[in-house]
Amino acid sequence: RHGIGAKIKLPVDMGKPVQVFSYLCGEDQARYLLTVDSGKAAELEKQAKAAGVTFTVLGTTQKDVLELDITCSVKVADLRKANEEWMPGFMA
């Protein structure tokens, strides 16, 4: 909605990159993506771990591009267009 992008570093599992699609698009229960001020991230991580909640820092926000460390980059506007226009196009 606000056109905010991100620079994401994917976690590594036992020296191998995780399955990108399932990691980013999986519909597992109880997954949340938060944005917090960088000065508050350490405290949030501490509180999450104290509560037994898995906490992973994925990256940082940026103006209008989504970048993955696997050399993938796409404008947020293009993602929005693809998301909002595919169903009407499919139904046409």
PDB file with one MODEL, atoms N, CA, C and O in Angstrom:
MODEL        1
ATOM      1  N   ARG A   1       0.817  -1.186   0.000  1.00  0.00           N
ATOM      2  CA  ARG A   1       0.000   0.000   0.000  1.00  0.00           C
ATOM      3  C   ARG A   1       0.865   1.256   0.000  1.00  0.00           C
ATOM      4  O   ARG A   1       0.531   2.239  -0.663  1.00  0.00           O
ATOM      5  N   HIS A   2       1.954   1.234   0.724  1.00  0.00           N
ATOM      6  CA  HIS A   2       2.781   2.433   0.827  1.00  0.00           C
ATOM      7  C   HIS A   2       4.000   2.396  -0.079  1.00  0.00           C
ATOM      8  O   HIS A   2       4.783   3.346  -0.091  1.00  0.00           O
ATOM      9  N   GLY A   3       4.178   1.327  -0.832  1.00  0.00           N
ATOM     10  CA  GLY A   3       5.283   1.257  -1.774  1.00  0.00           C
ATOM     11  C   GLY A   3       6.640   1.047  -1.139  1.00  0.00           C
ATOM     12  O   GLY A   3       7.662   1.380  -1.739  1.00  0.00           O
ATOM     13  N   ILE A   4       6.666   0.500   0.065  1.00  0.00           N
ATOM     14  CA  ILE A   4       7.934   0.286   0.752  1.00  0.00           C
ATOM     15  C   ILE A   4       8.572  -1.009   0.259  1.00  0.00           C
ATOM     16  O   ILE A   4       7.917  -2.050   0.198  1.00  0.00           O
ATOM     17  N   GLY A   5       9.830  -0.936  -0.084  1.00  0.00           N
ATOM     18  CA  GLY A   5      10.565  -2.112  -0.515  1.00  0.00           C
ATOM     19  C   GLY A   5      11.405  -2.669   0.623  1.00  0.00           C
ATOM     20  O   GLY A   5      11.293  -2.232   1.769  1.00  0.00           O
ATOM     21  N   ALA A   6      12.235  -3.625   0.295  1.00  0.00           N
ATOM     22  CA  ALA A   6      13.098  -4.231   1.306  1.00  0.00           C
ATOM     23  C   ALA A   6      14.318  -4.840   0.648  1.00  0.00           C
ATOM     24  O   ALA A   6      14.291  -5.218  -0.523  1.00  0.00           O
ATOM     25  N   LYS A   7      15.375  -4.928   1.412  1.00  0.00           N
ATOM     26  CA  LYS A   7      16.584  -5.641   1.010  1.00  0.00           C
ATOM     27  C   LYS A   7      16.677  -6.825   1.960  1.00  0.00           C
ATOM     28  O   LYS A   7      16.937  -6.658   3.151  1.00  0.00           O
ATOM     29  N   ILE A   8      16.462  -8.030   1.418  1.00  0.00           N
ATOM     30  CA  ILE A   8      16.338  -9.223   2.246  1.00  0.00           C
ATOM     31  C   ILE A   8      17.509 -10.160   2.046  1.00  0.00           C
ATOM     32  O   ILE A   8      17.900 -10.468   0.920  1.00  0.00           O
ATOM     33  N   LYS A   9      18.061 -10.608   3.162  1.00  0.00           N
ATOM     34  CA  LYS A   9      19.106 -11.615   3.145  1.00  0.00           C
ATOM     35  C   LYS A   9      18.468 -12.909   3.611  1.00  0.00           C
ATOM     36  O   LYS A   9      18.012 -13.016   4.750  1.00  0.00           O
ATOM     37  N   LEU A  10      18.437 -13.890   2.723  1.00  0.00           N
ATOM     38  CA  LEU A  10      17.811 -15.163   3.070  1.00  0.00           C
ATOM     39  C   LEU A  10      18.696 -15.951   4.019  1.00  0.00           C
ATOM     40  O   LEU A  10      19.918 -15.949   3.871  1.00  0.00           O
ATOM     41  N   PRO A  11      18.097 -16.622   4.991  1.00  0.00           N
ATOM     42  CA  PRO A  11      18.894 -17.426   5.916  1.00  0.00           C
ATOM     43  C   PRO A  11      19.500 -18.639   5.209  1.00  0.00           C
ATOM     44  O   PRO A  11      19.020 -19.069   4.160  1.00  0.00           O
ATOM     45  N   VAL A  12      20.533 -19.166   5.789  1.00  0.00           N
ATOM     46  CA  VAL A  12      21.196 -20.340   5.239  1.00  0.00           C
ATOM     47  C   VAL A  12      20.968 -21.494   6.200  1.00  0.00           C
ATOM     48  O   VAL A  12      21.120 -21.344   7.412  1.00  0.00           O
ATOM     49  N   ASP A  13      20.606 -22.636   5.657  1.00  0.00           N
ATOM     50  CA  ASP A  13      20.349 -23.816   6.459  1.00  0.00           C
ATOM     51  C   ASP A  13      21.424 -24.851   6.172  1.00  0.00           C
ATOM     52  O   ASP A  13      21.468 -25.417   5.080  1.00  0.00           O
ATOM     53  N   MET A  14      22.290 -25.102   7.147  1.00  0.00           N
ATOM     54  CA  MET A  14      23.368 -26.085   7.008  1.00  0.00           C
ATOM     55  C   MET A  14      24.236 -25.827   5.781  1.00  0.00           C
ATOM     56  O   MET A  14      24.636 -26.761   5.086  1.00  0.00           O
ATOM     57  N   GLY A  15      24.520 -24.566   5.523  1.00  0.00           N
ATOM     58  CA  GLY A  15      25.404 -24.210   4.432  1.00  0.00           C
ATOM     59  C   GLY A  15      24.727 -24.132   3.075  1.00  0.00           C
ATOM     60  O   GLY A  15      25.379 -23.804   2.084  1.00  0.00           O
ATOM     61  N   LYS A  16      23.443 -24.423   3.008  1.00  0.00           N
ATOM     62  CA  LYS A  16      22.724 -24.368   1.739  1.00  0.00           C
ATOM     63  C   LYS A  16      21.591 -23.360   1.851  1.00  0.00           C
ATOM     64  O   LYS A  16      20.943 -23.280   2.895  1.00  0.00           O
ATOM     65  N   PRO A  17      21.336 -22.577   0.785  1.00  0.00           N
ATOM     66  CA  PRO A  17      20.204 -21.644   0.850  1.00  0.00           C
ATOM     67  C   PRO A  17      18.896 -22.411   1.039  1.00  0.00           C
ATOM     68  O   PRO A  17      18.715 -23.499   0.492  1.00  0.00           O
ATOM     69  N   VAL A  18      18.000 -21.833   1.813  1.00  0.00           N
ATOM     70  CA  VAL A  18      16.695 -22.468   2.012  1.00  0.00           C
ATOM     71  C   VAL A  18      15.919 -22.457   0.707  1.00  0.00           C
ATOM     72  O   VAL A  18      16.260 -21.714  -0.213  1.00  0.00           O
ATOM     73  N   GLN A  19      14.889 -23.268   0.621  1.00  0.00           N
ATOM     74  CA  GLN A  19      14.027 -23.254  -0.559  1.00  0.00           C
ATOM     75  C   GLN A  19      13.326 -21.896  -0.594  1.00  0.00           C
ATOM     76  O   GLN A  19      12.437 -21.623   0.213  1.00  0.00           O
ATOM     77  N   VAL A  20      13.732 -21.060  -1.526  1.00  0.00           N
ATOM     78  CA  VAL A  20      13.292 -19.669  -1.546  1.00  0.00           C
ATOM     79  C   VAL A  20      11.774 -19.528  -1.604  1.00  0.00           C
ATOM     80  O   VAL A  20      11.194 -18.777  -0.820  1.00  0.00           O
ATOM     81  N   PHE A  21      11.135 -20.228  -2.511  1.00  0.00           N
ATOM     82  CA  PHE A  21       9.689 -20.052  -2.660  1.00  0.00           C
ATOM     83  C   PHE A  21       8.947 -20.439  -1.393  1.00  0.00           C
ATOM     84  O   PHE A  21       8.102 -19.683  -0.913  1.00  0.00           O
ATOM     85  N   SER A  22       9.252 -21.602  -0.851  1.00  0.00           N
ATOM     86  CA  SER A  22       8.519 -22.043   0.343  1.00  0.00           C
ATOM     87  C   SER A  22       8.827 -21.145   1.537  1.00  0.00           C
ATOM     88  O   SER A  22       7.957 -20.907   2.374  1.00  0.00           O
ATOM     89  N   TYR A  23      10.046 -20.651   1.620  1.00  0.00           N
ATOM     90  CA  TYR A  23      10.404 -19.778   2.731  1.00  0.00           C
ATOM     91  C   TYR A  23       9.661 -18.446   2.652  1.00  0.00           C
ATOM     92  O   TYR A  23       9.113 -17.974   3.649  1.00  0.00           O
ATOM     93  N   LEU A  24       9.645 -17.844   1.465  1.00  0.00           N
ATOM     94  CA  LEU A  24       9.030 -16.528   1.321  1.00  0.00           C
ATOM     95  C   LEU A  24       7.526 -16.567   1.122  1.00  0.00           C
ATOM     96  O   LEU A  24       6.835 -15.615   1.486  1.00  0.00           O
ATOM     97  N   CYS A  25       7.011 -17.627   0.564  1.00  0.00           N
ATOM     98  CA  CYS A  25       5.592 -17.660   0.207  1.00  0.00           C
ATOM     99  C   CYS A  25       4.803 -18.731   0.942  1.00  0.00           C
ATOM    100  O   CYS A  25       3.602 -18.876   0.712  1.00  0.00           O
ATOM    101  N   GLY A  26       5.447 -19.476   1.814  1.00  0.00           N
ATOM    102  CA  GLY A  26       4.745 -20.516   2.550  1.00  0.00           C
ATOM    103  C   GLY A  26       3.650 -19.928   3.416  1.00  0.00           C
ATOM    104  O   GLY A  26       3.755 -18.798   3.893  1.00  0.00           O
ATOM    105  N   GLU A  27       2.611 -20.696   3.611  1.00  0.00           N
ATOM    106  CA  GLU A  27       1.484 -20.238   4.416  1.00  0.00           C
ATOM    107  C   GLU A  27       1.459 -20.940   5.759  1.00  0.00           C
ATOM    108  O   GLU A  27       0.397 -21.321   6.253  1.00  0.00           O
ATOM    109  N   ASP A  28       2.637 -21.108   6.349  1.00  0.00           N
ATOM    110  CA  ASP A  28       2.728 -21.706   7.672  1.00  0.00           C
ATOM    111  C   ASP A  28       1.936 -20.858   8.661  1.00  0.00           C
ATOM    112  O   ASP A  28       1.758 -19.655   8.474  1.00  0.00           O
ATOM    113  N   GLN A  29       1.475 -21.507   9.700  1.00  0.00           N
ATOM    114  CA  GLN A  29       0.742 -20.790  10.736  1.00  0.00           C
ATOM    115  C   GLN A  29       1.711 -19.973  11.601  1.00  0.00           C
ATOM    116  O   GLN A  29       2.868 -20.345  11.799  1.00  0.00           O
ATOM    117  N   ALA A  30       1.206 -18.872  12.097  1.00  0.00           N
ATOM    118  CA  ALA A  30       1.904 -18.037  13.075  1.00  0.00           C
ATOM    119  C   ALA A  30       3.226 -17.472  12.588  1.00  0.00           C
ATOM    120  O   ALA A  30       4.207 -17.458  13.333  1.00  0.00           O
ATOM    121  N   ARG A  31       3.264 -17.012  11.365  1.00  0.00           N
ATOM    122  CA  ARG A  31       4.432 -16.277  10.871  1.00  0.00           C
ATOM    123  C   ARG A  31       4.026 -14.821  10.720  1.00  0.00           C
ATOM    124  O   ARG A  31       2.961 -14.513  10.184  1.00  0.00           O
ATOM    125  N   TYR A  32       4.873 -13.942  11.192  1.00  0.00           N
ATOM    126  CA  TYR A  32       4.591 -12.517  11.103  1.00  0.00           C
ATOM    127  C   TYR A  32       5.817 -11.801  10.598  1.00  0.00           C
ATOM    128  O   TYR A  32       6.943 -12.158  10.944  1.00  0.00           O
ATOM    129  N   LEU A  33       5.602 -10.799   9.785  1.00  0.00           N
ATOM    130  CA  LEU A  33       6.680  -9.955   9.293  1.00  0.00           C
ATOM    131  C   LEU A  33       6.479  -8.579   9.903  1.00  0.00           C
ATOM    132  O   LEU A  33       5.439  -7.945   9.720  1.00  0.00           O
ATOM    133  N   LEU A  34       7.489  -8.130  10.630  1.00  0.00           N
ATOM    134  CA  LEU A  34       7.416  -6.843  11.312  1.00  0.00           C
ATOM    135  C   LEU A  34       8.476  -5.905  10.781  1.00  0.00           C
ATOM    136  O   LEU A  34       9.550  -6.336  10.362  1.00  0.00           O
ATOM    137  N   THR A  35       8.171  -4.634  10.802  1.00  0.00           N
ATOM    138  CA  THR A  35       9.204  -3.629  10.589  1.00  0.00           C
ATOM    139  C   THR A  35       9.324  -2.841  11.885  1.00  0.00           C
ATOM    140  O   THR A  35       8.329  -2.396  12.457  1.00  0.00           O
ATOM    141  N   VAL A  36      10.545  -2.681  12.328  1.00  0.00           N
ATOM    142  CA  VAL A  36      10.796  -1.930  13.556  1.00  0.00           C
ATOM    143  C   VAL A  36      11.985  -1.014  13.342  1.00  0.00           C
ATOM    144  O   VAL A  36      12.849  -1.271  12.503  1.00  0.00           O
ATOM    145  N   ASP A  37      12.012   0.035  14.097  1.00  0.00           N
ATOM    146  CA  ASP A  37      13.147   0.936  14.068  1.00  0.00           C
ATOM    147  C   ASP A  37      14.404   0.146  14.403  1.00  0.00           C
ATOM    148  O   ASP A  37      14.399  -0.668  15.326  1.00  0.00           O
ATOM    149  N   SER A  38      15.471   0.380  13.665  1.00  0.00           N
ATOM    150  CA  SER A  38      16.694  -0.409  13.877  1.00  0.00           C
ATOM    151  C   SER A  38      17.217  -0.302  15.310  1.00  0.00           C
ATOM    152  O   SER A  38      17.871  -1.225  15.796  1.00  0.00           O
ATOM    153  N   GLY A  39      16.943   0.791  15.977  1.00  0.00           N
ATOM    154  CA  GLY A  39      17.375   0.957  17.355  1.00  0.00           C
ATOM    155  C   GLY A  39      16.573   0.119  18.349  1.00  0.00           C
ATOM    156  O   GLY A  39      16.970  -0.016  19.507  1.00  0.00           O
ATOM    157  N   LYS A  40      15.459  -0.438  17.908  1.00  0.00           N
ATOM    158  CA  LYS A  40      14.611  -1.234  18.792  1.00  0.00           C
ATOM    159  C   LYS A  40      14.638  -2.724  18.460  1.00  0.00           C
ATOM    160  O   LYS A  40      14.040  -3.527  19.177  1.00  0.00           O
ATOM    161  N   ALA A  41      15.316  -3.095  17.395  1.00  0.00           N
ATOM    162  CA  ALA A  41      15.323  -4.491  16.951  1.00  0.00           C
ATOM    163  C   ALA A  41      15.955  -5.424  17.981  1.00  0.00           C
ATOM    164  O   ALA A  41      15.445  -6.521  18.208  1.00  0.00           O
ATOM    165  N   ALA A  42      17.035  -5.015  18.595  1.00  0.00           N
ATOM    166  CA  ALA A  42      17.719  -5.877  19.567  1.00  0.00           C
ATOM    167  C   ALA A  42      16.818  -6.163  20.772  1.00  0.00           C
ATOM    168  O   ALA A  42      16.790  -7.291  21.264  1.00  0.00           O
ATOM    169  N   GLU A  43      16.096  -5.171  21.242  1.00  0.00           N
ATOM    170  CA  GLU A  43      15.188  -5.366  22.375  1.00  0.00           C
ATOM    171  C   GLU A  43      14.029  -6.279  21.988  1.00  0.00           C
ATOM    172  O   GLU A  43      13.622  -7.132  22.776  1.00  0.00           O
ATOM    173  N   LEU A  44      13.494  -6.104  20.779  1.00  0.00           N
ATOM    174  CA  LEU A  44      12.413  -6.973  20.316  1.00  0.00           C
ATOM    175  C   LEU A  44      12.896  -8.421  20.215  1.00  0.00           C
ATOM    176  O   LEU A  44      12.182  -9.347  20.599  1.00  0.00           O
ATOM    177  N   GLU A  45      14.095  -8.608  19.703  1.00  0.00           N
ATOM    178  CA  GLU A  45      14.663  -9.955  19.601  1.00  0.00           C
ATOM    179  C   GLU A  45      14.825 -10.571  20.993  1.00  0.00           C
ATOM    180  O   GLU A  45      14.510 -11.744  21.191  1.00  0.00           O
ATOM    181  N   LYS A  46      15.307  -9.799  21.940  1.00  0.00           N
ATOM    182  CA  LYS A  46      15.489 -10.276  23.309  1.00  0.00           C
ATOM    183  C   LYS A  46      14.153 -10.705  23.908  1.00  0.00           C
ATOM    184  O   LYS A  46      14.065 -11.762  24.532  1.00  0.00           O
ATOM    185  N   GLN A  47      13.120  -9.899  23.725  1.00  0.00           N
ATOM    186  CA  GLN A  47      11.801 -10.218  24.267  1.00  0.00           C
ATOM    187  C   GLN A  47      11.209 -11.456  23.583  1.00  0.00           C
ATOM    188  O   GLN A  47      10.598 -12.297  24.242  1.00  0.00           O
ATOM    189  N   ALA A  48      11.388 -11.563  22.286  1.00  0.00           N
ATOM    190  CA  ALA A  48      10.858 -12.722  21.557  1.00  0.00           C
ATOM    191  C   ALA A  48      11.517 -14.002  22.047  1.00  0.00           C
ATOM    192  O   ALA A  48      10.839 -14.993  22.316  1.00  0.00           O
ATOM    193  N   LYS A  49      12.830 -13.978  22.163  1.00  0.00           N
ATOM    194  CA  LYS A  49      13.550 -15.172  22.615  1.00  0.00           C
ATOM    195  C   LYS A  49      13.173 -15.542  24.041  1.00  0.00           C
ATOM    196  O   LYS A  49      13.065 -16.725  24.366  1.00  0.00           O
ATOM    197  N   ALA A  50      12.970 -14.543  24.897  1.00  0.00           N
ATOM    198  CA  ALA A  50      12.560 -14.811  26.278  1.00  0.00           C
ATOM    199  C   ALA A  50      11.188 -15.473  26.323  1.00  0.00           C
ATOM    200  O   ALA A  50      10.884 -16.234  27.242  1.00  0.00           O
ATOM    201  N   ALA A  51      10.365 -15.174  25.321  1.00  0.00           N
ATOM    202  CA  ALA A  51       9.025 -15.763  25.262  1.00  0.00           C
ATOM    203  C   ALA A  51       9.005 -17.063  24.466  1.00  0.00           C
ATOM    204  O   ALA A  51       7.943 -17.658  24.279  1.00  0.00           O
ATOM    205  N   GLY A  52      10.165 -17.505  23.997  1.00  0.00           N
ATOM    206  CA  GLY A  52      10.230 -18.749  23.233  1.00  0.00           C
ATOM    207  C   GLY A  52       9.766 -18.609  21.796  1.00  0.00           C
ATOM    208  O   GLY A  52       9.386 -19.594  21.163  1.00  0.00           O
ATOM    209  N   VAL A  53       9.793 -17.397  21.282  1.00  0.00           N
ATOM    210  CA  VAL A  53       9.348 -17.123  19.916  1.00  0.00           C
ATOM    211  C   VAL A  53      10.566 -17.032  18.998  1.00  0.00           C
ATOM    212  O   VAL A  53      11.520 -16.308  19.282  1.00  0.00           O
ATOM    213  N   THR A  54      10.516 -17.773  17.900  1.00  0.00           N
ATOM    214  CA  THR A  54      11.609 -17.705  16.924  1.00  0.00           C
ATOM    215  C   THR A  54      11.645 -16.311  16.319  1.00  0.00           C
ATOM    216  O   THR A  54      10.605 -15.749  15.975  1.00  0.00           O
ATOM    217  N   PHE A  55      12.834 -15.760  16.190  1.00  0.00           N
ATOM    218  CA  PHE A  55      13.012 -14.390  15.700  1.00  0.00           C
ATOM    219  C   PHE A  55      14.136 -14.400  14.687  1.00  0.00           C
ATOM    220  O   PHE A  55      15.239 -14.862  14.980  1.00  0.00           O
ATOM    221  N   THR A  56      13.863 -13.894  13.497  1.00  0.00           N
ATOM    222  CA  THR A  56      14.878 -13.842  12.446  1.00  0.00           C
ATOM    223  C   THR A  56      14.889 -12.454  11.839  1.00  0.00           C
ATOM    224  O   THR A  56      13.843 -11.946  11.435  1.00  0.00           O
ATOM    225  N   VAL A  57      16.050 -11.836  11.769  1.00  0.00           N
ATOM    226  CA  VAL A  57      16.190 -10.557  11.079  1.00  0.00           C
ATOM    227  C   VAL A  57      16.399 -10.883   9.604  1.00  0.00           C
ATOM    228  O   VAL A  57      17.363 -11.555   9.238  1.00  0.00           O
ATOM    229  N   LEU A  58      15.490 -10.402   8.764  1.00  0.00           N
ATOM    230  CA  LEU A  58      15.570 -10.692   7.328  1.00  0.00           C
ATOM    231  C   LEU A  58      16.320  -9.625   6.545  1.00  0.00           C
ATOM    232  O   LEU A  58      16.945  -9.926   5.529  1.00  0.00           O
ATOM    233  N   GLY A  59      16.264  -8.394   7.004  1.00  0.00           N
ATOM    234  CA  GLY A  59      16.923  -7.336   6.247  1.00  0.00           C
ATOM    235  C   GLY A  59      16.445  -5.975   6.684  1.00  0.00           C
ATOM    236  O   GLY A  59      16.090  -5.759   7.843  1.00  0.00           O
ATOM    237  N   THR A  60      16.443  -5.058   5.731  1.00  0.00           N
ATOM    238  CA  THR A  60      16.065  -3.679   6.013  1.00  0.00           C
ATOM    239  C   THR A  60      15.072  -3.193   4.959  1.00  0.00           C
ATOM    240  O   THR A  60      15.026  -3.702   3.839  1.00  0.00           O
ATOM    241  N   THR A  61      14.283  -2.200   5.346  1.00  0.00           N
ATOM    242  CA  THR A  61      13.376  -1.602   4.377  1.00  0.00           C
ATOM    243  C   THR A  61      14.137  -0.588   3.537  1.00  0.00           C
ATOM    244  O   THR A  61      15.177  -0.067   3.938  1.00  0.00           O
ATOM    245  N   GLN A  62      13.586  -0.327   2.365  1.00  0.00           N
ATOM    246  CA  GLN A  62      14.158   0.691   1.489  1.00  0.00           C
ATOM    247  C   GLN A  62      13.034   1.270   0.647  1.00  0.00           C
ATOM    248  O   GLN A  62      11.886   0.838   0.750  1.00  0.00           O
ATOM    249  N   LYS A  63      13.358   2.226  -0.168  1.00  0.00           N
ATOM    250  CA  LYS A  63      12.336   3.019  -0.837  1.00  0.00           C
ATOM    251  C   LYS A  63      11.302   2.226  -1.642  1.00  0.00           C
ATOM    252  O   LYS A  63      10.162   2.124  -1.190  1.00  0.00           O
ATOM    253  N   ASP A  64      11.625   1.671  -2.779  1.00  0.00           N
ATOM    254  CA  ASP A  64      10.572   1.128  -3.639  1.00  0.00           C
ATOM    255  C   ASP A  64      10.979  -0.117  -4.427  1.00  0.00           C
ATOM    256  O   ASP A  64      10.397  -0.416  -5.469  1.00  0.00           O
ATOM    257  N   VAL A  65      11.974  -0.834  -3.928  1.00  0.00           N
ATOM    258  CA  VAL A  65      12.459  -2.027  -4.616  1.00  0.00           C
ATOM    259  C   VAL A  65      12.570  -3.171  -3.616  1.00  0.00           C
ATOM    260  O   VAL A  65      13.032  -2.984  -2.491  1.00  0.00           O
ATOM    261  N   LEU A  66      12.142  -4.360  -4.039  1.00  0.00           N
ATOM    262  CA  LEU A  66      12.347  -5.556  -3.248  1.00  0.00           C
ATOM    263  C   LEU A  66      13.566  -6.263  -3.816  1.00  0.00           C
ATOM    264  O   LEU A  66      13.578  -6.643  -4.987  1.00  0.00           O
ATOM    265  N   GLU A  67      14.586  -6.441  -2.993  1.00  0.00           N
ATOM    266  CA  GLU A  67      15.819  -7.100  -3.419  1.00  0.00           C
ATOM    267  C   GLU A  67      16.077  -8.315  -2.544  1.00  0.00           C
ATOM    268  O   GLU A  67      16.002  -8.238  -1.318  1.00  0.00           O
ATOM    269  N   LEU A  68      16.379  -9.431  -3.181  1.00  0.00           N
ATOM    270  CA  LEU A  68      16.798 -10.625  -2.471  1.00  0.00           C
ATOM    271  C   LEU A  68      18.279 -10.816  -2.725  1.00  0.00           C
ATOM    272  O   LEU A  68      18.777 -10.480  -3.799  1.00  0.00           O
ATOM    273  N   ASP A  69      18.979 -11.350  -1.749  1.00  0.00           N
ATOM    274  CA  ASP A  69      20.425 -11.501  -1.903  1.00  0.00           C
ATOM    275  C   ASP A  69      20.815 -12.554  -2.934  1.00  0.00           C
ATOM    276  O   ASP A  69      22.003 -12.804  -3.142  1.00  0.00           O
ATOM    277  N   ILE A  70      19.845 -13.163  -3.569  1.00  0.00           N
ATOM    278  CA  ILE A  70      20.139 -14.144  -4.614  1.00  0.00           C
ATOM    279  C   ILE A  70      20.071 -13.484  -5.984  1.00  0.00           C
ATOM    280  O   ILE A  70      19.718 -14.120  -6.977  1.00  0.00           O
ATOM    281  N   THR A  71      20.409 -12.222  -6.022  1.00  0.00           N
ATOM    282  CA  THR A  71      20.429 -11.399  -7.236  1.00  0.00           C
ATOM    283  C   THR A  71      19.070 -11.270  -7.902  1.00  0.00           C
ATOM    284  O   THR A  71      18.956 -11.356  -9.125  1.00  0.00           O
ATOM    285  N   CYS A  72      18.064 -11.067  -7.110  1.00  0.00           N
ATOM    286  CA  CYS A  72      16.713 -10.831  -7.609  1.00  0.00           C
ATOM    287  C   CYS A  72      16.290  -9.452  -7.135  1.00  0.00           C
ATOM    288  O   CYS A  72      16.439  -9.113  -5.961  1.00  0.00           O
ATOM    289  N   SER A  73      15.763  -8.662  -8.054  1.00  0.00           N
ATOM    290  CA  SER A  73      15.337  -7.316  -7.714  1.00  0.00           C
ATOM    291  C   SER A  73      14.095  -6.980  -8.542  1.00  0.00           C
ATOM    292  O   SER A  73      14.070  -7.210  -9.751  1.00  0.00           O
ATOM    293  N   VAL A  74      13.076  -6.441  -7.892  1.00  0.00           N
ATOM    294  CA  VAL A  74      11.847  -6.068  -8.598  1.00  0.00           C
ATOM    295  C   VAL A  74      11.251  -4.835  -7.926  1.00  0.00           C
ATOM    296  O   VAL A  74      11.275  -4.700  -6.702  1.00  0.00           O
ATOM    297  N   LYS A  75      10.721  -3.950  -8.747  1.00  0.00           N
ATOM    298  CA  LYS A  75      10.093  -2.749  -8.210  1.00  0.00           C
ATOM    299  C   LYS A  75       8.786  -3.119  -7.515  1.00  0.00           C
ATOM    300  O   LYS A  75       8.039  -3.973  -7.992  1.00  0.00           O
ATOM    301  N   VAL A  76       8.522  -2.475  -6.398  1.00  0.00           N
ATOM    302  CA  VAL A  76       7.299  -2.724  -5.644  1.00  0.00           C
ATOM    303  C   VAL A  76       6.080  -2.409  -6.508  1.00  0.00           C
ATOM    304  O   VAL A  76       5.079  -3.121  -6.427  1.00  0.00           O
ATOM    305  N   ALA A  77       6.136  -1.376  -7.322  1.00  0.00           N
ATOM    306  CA  ALA A  77       5.015  -1.030  -8.201  1.00  0.00           C
ATOM    307  C   ALA A  77       4.702  -2.171  -9.170  1.00  0.00           C
ATOM    308  O   ALA A  77       3.534  -2.428  -9.463  1.00  0.00           O
ATOM    309  N   ASP A  78       5.729  -2.852  -9.666  1.00  0.00           N
ATOM    310  CA  ASP A  78       5.508  -3.987 -10.569  1.00  0.00           C
ATOM    311  C   ASP A  78       4.868  -5.159  -9.832  1.00  0.00           C
ATOM    312  O   ASP A  78       4.012  -5.849 -10.386  1.00  0.00           O
ATOM    313  N   LEU A  79       5.278  -5.387  -8.585  1.00  0.00           N
ATOM    314  CA  LEU A  79       4.659  -6.436  -7.780  1.00  0.00           C
ATOM    315  C   LEU A  79       3.182  -6.129  -7.529  1.00  0.00           C
ATOM    316  O   LEU A  79       2.328  -7.009  -7.632  1.00  0.00           O
ATOM    317  N   ARG A  80       2.899  -4.881  -7.203  1.00  0.00           N
ATOM    318  CA  ARG A  80       1.513  -4.474  -6.955  1.00  0.00           C
ATOM    319  C   ARG A  80       0.669  -4.668  -8.213  1.00  0.00           C
ATOM    320  O   ARG A  80      -0.445  -5.186  -8.144  1.00  0.00           O
ATOM    321  N   LYS A  81       1.198  -4.256  -9.349  1.00  0.00           N
ATOM    322  CA  LYS A  81       0.469  -4.385 -10.609  1.00  0.00           C
ATOM    323  C   LYS A  81       0.164  -5.860 -10.901  1.00  0.00           C
ATOM    324  O   LYS A  81      -0.967  -6.200 -11.247  1.00  0.00           O
ATOM    325  N   ALA A  82       1.154  -6.723 -10.766  1.00  0.00           N
ATOM    326  CA  ALA A  82       0.954  -8.150 -11.022  1.00  0.00           C
ATOM    327  C   ALA A  82      -0.078  -8.737 -10.059  1.00  0.00           C
ATOM    328  O   ALA A  82      -0.898  -9.565 -10.457  1.00  0.00           O
ATOM    329  N   ASN A  83      -0.041  -8.322  -8.816  1.00  0.00           N
ATOM    330  CA  ASN A  83      -0.973  -8.837  -7.811  1.00  0.00           C
ATOM    331  C   ASN A  83      -2.404  -8.369  -8.073  1.00  0.00           C
ATOM    332  O   ASN A  83      -3.348  -9.150  -7.954  1.00  0.00           O
ATOM    333  N   GLU A  84      -2.559  -7.115  -8.425  1.00  0.00           N
ATOM    334  CA  GLU A  84      -3.894  -6.553  -8.564  1.00  0.00           C
ATOM    335  C   GLU A  84      -4.536  -6.813  -9.924  1.00  0.00           C
ATOM    336  O   GLU A  84      -5.761  -6.776 -10.039  1.00  0.00           O
ATOM    337  N   GLU A  85      -3.735  -7.076 -10.956  1.00  0.00           N
ATOM    338  CA  GLU A  85      -4.288  -7.211 -12.297  1.00  0.00           C
ATOM    339  C   GLU A  85      -4.438  -8.651 -12.778  1.00  0.00           C
ATOM    340  O   GLU A  85      -5.096  -8.883 -13.792  1.00  0.00           O
ATOM    341  N   TRP A  86      -3.853  -9.621 -12.087  1.00  0.00           N
ATOM    342  CA  TRP A  86      -3.876 -10.971 -12.640  1.00  0.00           C
ATOM    343  C   TRP A  86      -5.276 -11.567 -12.678  1.00  0.00           C
ATOM    344  O   TRP A  86      -5.644 -12.197 -13.670  1.00  0.00           O
ATOM    345  N   MET A  87      -6.069 -11.382 -11.620  1.00  0.00           N
ATOM    346  CA  MET A  87      -7.396 -11.993 -11.584  1.00  0.00           C
ATOM    347  C   MET A  87      -8.326 -11.402 -12.666  1.00  0.00           C
ATOM    348  O   MET A  87      -8.954 -12.169 -13.395  1.00  0.00           O
ATOM    349  N   PRO A  88      -8.434 -10.075 -12.793  1.00  0.00           N
ATOM    350  CA  PRO A  88      -9.277  -9.551 -13.871  1.00  0.00           C
ATOM    351  C   PRO A  88      -8.802 -10.035 -15.255  1.00  0.00           C
ATOM    352  O   PRO A  88      -9.620 -10.322 -16.130  1.00  0.00           O
ATOM    353  N   GLY A  89      -7.493 -10.120 -15.440  1.00  0.00           N
ATOM    354  CA  GLY A  89      -6.969 -10.612 -16.709  1.00  0.00           C
ATOM    355  C   GLY A  89      -7.306 -12.086 -16.935  1.00  0.00           C
ATOM    356  O   GLY A  89      -7.620 -12.491 -18.054  1.00  0.00           O
ATOM    357  N   PHE A  90      -7.243 -12.862 -15.896  1.00  0.00           N
ATOM    358  CA  PHE A  90      -7.572 -14.277 -15.973  1.00  0.00           C
ATOM    359  C   PHE A  90      -9.037 -14.492 -16.287  1.00  0.00           C
ATOM    360  O   PHE A  90      -9.393 -15.379 -17.062  1.00  0.00           O
ATOM    361  N   MET A  91      -9.885 -13.675 -15.682  1.00  0.00           N
ATOM    362  CA  MET A  91     -11.338 -13.822 -15.865  1.00  0.00           C
ATOM    363  C   MET A  91     -11.807 -13.266 -17.204  1.00  0.00           C
ATOM    364  O   MET A  91     -12.910 -13.595 -17.639  1.00  0.00           O
ATOM    365  N   ALA A  92     -11.019 -12.446 -17.864  1.00  0.00           N
ATOM    366  CA  ALA A  92     -11.440 -11.800 -19.122  1.00  0.00           C
ATOM    367  C   ALA A  92     -11.561 -12.773 -20.260  1.00  0.00           C
ATOM    368  O   ALA A  92     -11.905 -12.378 -21.375  1.00  0.00           O
TER     369      ALA A  92
ENDMDL
END
